Amino acid sequence: MPSTFSPIIAGTMNWGQWGSRFSTQEYLMQIELCLNEKVSTFDHADIYGHYTTEEEFGKALSLKPSLRQKIQLISKCGIKMVTPNRPSHLIKSYDTSKQHIIRSAERSLTNLQTDHIDLLLIHRPDPLMHPDEIAEAFLQLKEQGKVLDFGVSNFTVSQTAMMASRYPISVNQLEVSILHLFPFLDGILDQCIEKKITPMAWSPLGGGKLFNNPEDERKKRILAAAQILAEKYNASPDQLLLSWLLFHPSGILPVMGTTKIERIKAAMAALSIKITREEWFMLWRASTGHEVA
Ligand SMILES: NC(=O)c1ccc[n+]([C@@H]2O[C@H](COP(=O)([O-])OP(=O)(O)OC[C@H]3O[C@@H](n4cnc5c(N)ncnc54)[C@H](OP(=O)(O)O)[C@@H]3O)[C@@H](O)[C@H]2O)c1
């Protein structure tokens, strides 16, 4: 039975060595704080923290095993990073062979200290991938109960169609934000609607870039428009930019990168902000710099 994901997903990329360097207790606290806010889905990848974040998260989970049944775990595989933690990797590359997918998923299970992953994604499209081989890996993991559901990440329309022709694809995790509009135009979100694939948005706030370089003309326009709407809805500009993403009919699930619980809380509150179609286009215009044709 596939899992249901929370409408806001907590991304763990910055929880460990690539960001906040949480202690085990801090991981546990963050998981529980997210759960208090009804954010129950946690986005991982084998590579996060140079292959260490899943293990750190798993250690925290083992302190309170009852939490496992309340949460959904996403992991990803297919990127091979060069790091002292993987001395055999000589160059950054992709590997979507059956053997690599199964080995990576099994490592994630061990590291996360769980008997199943709710959703496994192929992290990046691999120029050497063959959907039959990926499907064989997915089928084996599914039959063994190790992974409940499968998807892709950063796949184009044709790559997703190729994969879906061999195995049902539940999710495409993509970069989507007011700063990254391509998925609205290149057919990928249309395909999600057509094929009932759930789009998950990584960097839903542009990875923080919006807030870091306010002198950039495009960012100035976006923040000014978001501020006007924020005042109307008694909310903050980042909440407005999330409500803008959530407005899209494909049912985008934002994967939040923040490690600050107040921002997770604000993101959940953004679910109840219902902007109008015209307001959606005000933000679109602010991003593109011109009105629609
Ligand atoms: N599938 C893929 O290829 C892929 C690629 C990248 C990421 N991901 C996933 O997506 C998740 C999110 O990615 P992301 O971190 O790029 O997403 P994001 O949520 O767009 O950006 C998070 C960054 O924005 C900052 N930020 C958010 N709101 C802010 C505000 N109001 N003012 C100032 N700064 C603000 C955060 O700072 P604070 O921490 O200070 O709040 C943090 O540095 C990752 O954790 C990972 O799980 C997937």
The ligand as a Gaussian input file, in Angstrom:
#p B3LYP/6-31G(d) Opt

LIG

0 1
 N       16.040000      15.914000      -5.848000
 C       17.053000      16.742000      -5.919000
 O       17.855000      16.756000      -6.863000
 C       17.245000      17.746000      -4.810000
 C       18.185000      18.780000      -4.955000
 C       18.325000      19.701000      -3.912000
 C       17.563000      19.576000      -2.764000
 N       16.671000      18.532000      -2.632000
 C       15.819000      18.395000      -1.435000
 O       15.094000      19.606000      -1.287000
 C       15.282000      20.132000       0.015000
 C       15.151000      21.623000      -0.013000
 O       16.129000      22.211000      -0.841000
 P       16.666000      23.676000      -0.543000
 O       17.391000      23.677000       0.747000
 O       17.415000      24.135000      -1.738000
 O       15.245000      24.434000      -0.379000
 P       14.663000      25.840000       0.057000
 O       13.637000      25.548000       1.104000
 O       14.226000      26.556000      -1.169000
 O       15.865000      26.666000       0.657000
 C       16.306000      26.534000       1.976000
 C       17.242000      27.684000       2.259000
 O       16.496000      28.877000       2.177000
 C       16.671000      29.623000       3.372000
 N       15.428000      30.334000       3.666000
 C       14.166000      29.857000       3.630000
 N       13.281000      30.829000       3.967000
 C       14.009000      31.909000       4.226000
 C       13.670000      33.215000       4.619000
 N       12.399000      33.582000       4.821000
 N       14.664000      34.100000       4.823000
 C       15.945000      33.738000       4.632000
 N       16.335000      32.495000       4.247000
 C       15.376000      31.598000       4.041000
 C       16.967000      28.578000       4.423000
 O       17.650000      29.165000       5.492000
 P       17.392000      28.663000       6.997000
 O       17.928000      27.263000       7.098000
 O       18.119000      29.688000       7.784000
 O       15.912000      28.710000       7.227000
 C       17.826000      27.591000       3.644000
 O       19.171000      28.030000       3.563000
 C       16.617000      19.565000       0.491000
 O       16.737000      19.491000       1.881000
 C       16.577000      18.185000      -0.134000
 O       15.834000      17.298000       0.712000
 C       16.499000      17.637000      -3.647000

